[in-house]
């Protein structure tokens, strides 16, 4: 098994980056995304310029895409086109892990580092700062 290039924690979430834009000429980011049961996850949002593919590795993640809920378990996958509102939530009893591919690589480790640092500051994050960071990387809260 390949060791991750970088592990980033955002609250209770863990992202293990396997490839980033430096590896792919800015074409793609690949990471394992682990979410414990009931963990806080990003609000429903869409990506302005990035398509997303998720593939279930462990547990079950409930993923809402354009208003339709799909449970992603081991071996299941879904495609989330740019511009489509989506949301991930672990409603199960075990940690869910997805392999996530984002293309192009504009939403990569830098976004998650910056967002994680905001959450580590303590207390509820400033909503204006959350939206500023998201907008910088082409994410829009629905």
Secondary structure, DSSP 8 states (H G I E B T S, - for coil): ----SEEEEETTEEEEEEE-TTTTTTS-EEEEEEE-TT-----SEEESS-EEEEEEEES-EEEEETTEEEEE-TT-EEEE-TT--EEEE--SSS-EEEEEEEESTTSSHHHHHHHHHHHHTSSS--HHHHHHHHHHTTEEE-
